[in-house]
């Protein structure tokens, strides 16, 4: 629950967090996952900077998601920096299937947000 700081702080200590109310890989709509970044490589473990390397993704790069024993392939469509209070990507969006990844920008701050939007590569899903 992104409106409950305690709830998402606990989740972010373990890694990334799936925003409540957004879709999952096996459903239609927008999946929203967020995680910490950090400004220094030596702080990655200290802050569980799950999305430290998100800054290296670019349009055309592939992202692989494993969910409930299935493999989902996505391709980065866009990457942008938005204001910290811009919540448009958190709005439920069932008009298209997409994966939205978010972290703080610049790394180690809370000034802005880095957003990576990826679209499914194909409808084929393989079991593991």
Protein Blocks (a to p, Z undefined) as FASTA:
>chain_A
ZZlmklmmmmmmnmccddehiacfkbgcjddddddddfbfklmmmnopaklmmmmpcehi
acdddeehiacddddfbdcdddfklcklmpccfkbccddddddddehiakbccddddddf
blcdcdZZ
